[in-house]
Amino acid sequence: MRLTIESKISEIFKEFPELEERYKPYLKYFYEERLDTILFKKLSLIGALKLLNVPEEEREKIIQDFYKIANKH
């Protein structure tokens, strides 16, 4: 399956478990509020970053990082 930045977070973390620790600081709110189990099945990575108001510059870095890892596989 070809994953993109629009893929659900749960699908991304299932395929690339190493990314969960890498992106955990950005998604901290979901973990703290125990929303990760539900929302990671519904939200895309880019959608979650926008929802959490991650600055655009940081979002771009995350997107580039994601595709660098995804394209290695």
N, C-alpha and C positions, 0 to 999 in steps of 0.2 A: 504494500500500500504506500502510495506517495503522500507524505504528509506535508502540509504547508502551514504557514503562520495562522491560517484560518481554521486549522484542524482543532478539534476539541482538546483541551489540556490533558484530559485523561488518556486520550489516544497518543498524544505526544510523549507523555511520561511512561506509558506502557512500552512504546517503541524505543525510547531513549531515556532510560531511568536515570542516567547521569545528569540529565537536564533538570531534574526535580531539585536537587541540592543547589544547582547553579542559579536557578530562578526563584528559589524559596524566599530570599530577601524581598523580592518584588511582590510576591504573593502572600506575604506575611499576614496581612489582614484576614485573608480567607482561612488560614491555619488557626490563627488566634480565636476567631469567632466560630470555629469548627464548621465552616461552610465548604471546605475543600471537597469533601466527598460528594456533595450535591452539585455544586457549581462547576467543578472541573469536568463533569459530564456534559454540561450545558454551554460553557463558555469556551471561546477560542482563546488562544494565547494573546493575540492582539486585542481582542475584546476585553479581556481581563485587565490588560495594561492600560487601556483607555479608561475603563471603569474606575480604576484606582488612580487615575490622573498622573501616571508616570510621565515625566517630561518627554517630549517628542525626541529629543536628542538621545536619551537613554533607551527609548523604545527602538530607535533605529539601530543602536548597538546590539540590543537583544535580538532583533530581527536578523541582522548580519551574522551574529553568533549562531543562531538557530540554523540558518541555511548552511553555514560552514559545517556544522556537525551533521545535519541531515544529508548533505551531499557527499559526505565521506562514506556513508553506508550504502 
